[in-house]
Amino acid sequence: MEITLDKLLASRDRRVEMQQKLRERYPNLTLVCLTVIMPGNVKRNLFSLIVSQAAINTLLNKLEGNIVDVVTRDLETGYEAYVVTNLSQLDTKLIACDIEDNHPLGRLFDIDVLDVDGVPVKRETAGFQPRRCLMCDNEARYCMRNRTHTPQELNAKIQQMVEAYVQQL
């Protein structure tokens, strides 16, 4: 199902509301928001479902023993998971960056660790470099901003990554 810009923006607003609600419920704990990076206007498909399950399973495994609450939402605008942990923001960000950088599908995971104001902790704060593009060695934000690669190129790369991952299972 194709998602309109209005639906996508409304979904982001609801995500911020959920984050605020969880930060209020758990004011002294660390909140993680996990989403799947899926370019284009189709956010929920077989590939995104495989990626989302790999992401949440890996995150929960890495945080095992330190999880206070988990909320998942499988929406037409994409998969969302919220994990509350008793680990520090920095320790949690180190884990998140390690997953994003080292899992076979990690480049398709967006694991945000939120500070007390709901602002994502930057990768650089944890000593990591900015994320790289799926297609080239540029910073991801550079290619996204400049639309360096077509949606077709990006989706073909994602399909290739997911198929390679599934074959390893």
Secondary structure as the mmCIF struct_conf table of DSSP 4:
data_model
#
loop_
_struct_conf.conf_type_id
_struct_conf.id
_struct_conf.beg_label_comp_id
_struct_conf.beg_label_asym_id
_struct_conf.beg_label_seq_id
_struct_conf.end_label_comp_id
_struct_conf.end_label_asym_id
_struct_conf.end_label_seq_id
STRN STRN1 GLU A 2 GLU A 2
HELX_RH_AL_P HELX_RH_AL_P1 LEU A 5 ARG A 25
BEND BEND1 TYR A 26 TYR A 26
TURN_TY1_P TURN_TY1_P1 PRO A 27 ASN A 28
BEND BEND2 LEU A 29 LEU A 29
STRN STRN2 THR A 30 VAL A 36
BEND BEND3 GLY A 40 ASN A 41
STRN STRN3 VAL A 42 VAL A 42
BEND BEND4 ASN A 45 ASN A 45
HELX_RH_AL_P HELX_RH_AL_P2 LEU A 46 LYS A 62
TURN_TY1_P TURN_TY1_P2 LEU A 63 GLY A 65
STRN STRN4 ILE A 67 LEU A 75
TURN_TY1_P TURN_TY1_P3 GLU A 76 THR A 77
STRN STRN5 GLY A 78 THR A 85
BEND BEND5 ASN A 86 LEU A 87
HELX_RH_AL_P HELX_RH_AL_P3 GLN A 89 ASN A 102
BEND BEND6 HIS A 103 HIS A 103
TURN_TY1_P TURN_TY1_P4 PRO A 104 LEU A 105
HELX_RH_3T_P HELX_RH_3T_P1 GLY A 106 LEU A 108
STRN STRN6 PHE A 109 LEU A 114
TURN_TY1_P TURN_TY1_P5 VAL A 116 ASP A 117
BEND BEND7 GLY A 118 GLY A 118
HELX_LH_PP_P HELX_LH_PP_P1 VAL A 119 VAL A 119
STRN STRN7 PRO A 120 PRO A 120
HELX_LH_PP_P HELX_LH_PP_P2 VAL A 121 LYS A 122
HELX_RH_3T_P HELX_RH_3T_P2 ARG A 123 ALA A 126
TURN_TY1_P TURN_TY1_P6 GLY A 127 GLY A 127
HELX_LH_PP_P HELX_LH_PP_P3 PHE A 128 ARG A 131
STRN STRN8 ARG A 132 ARG A 132
HELX_LH_PP_P HELX_LH_PP_P4 CYS A 133 CYS A 133
BEND BEND8 LEU A 134 ASN A 138
STRN STRN9 GLU A 139 GLU A 139
HELX_RH_AL_P HELX_RH_AL_P4 ALA A 140 ASN A 146
TURN_TY1_P TURN_TY1_P7 ARG A 147 ARG A 147
BEND BEND9 HIS A 149 HIS A 149
HELX_RH_AL_P HELX_RH_AL_P5 PRO A 151 GLN A 168
#
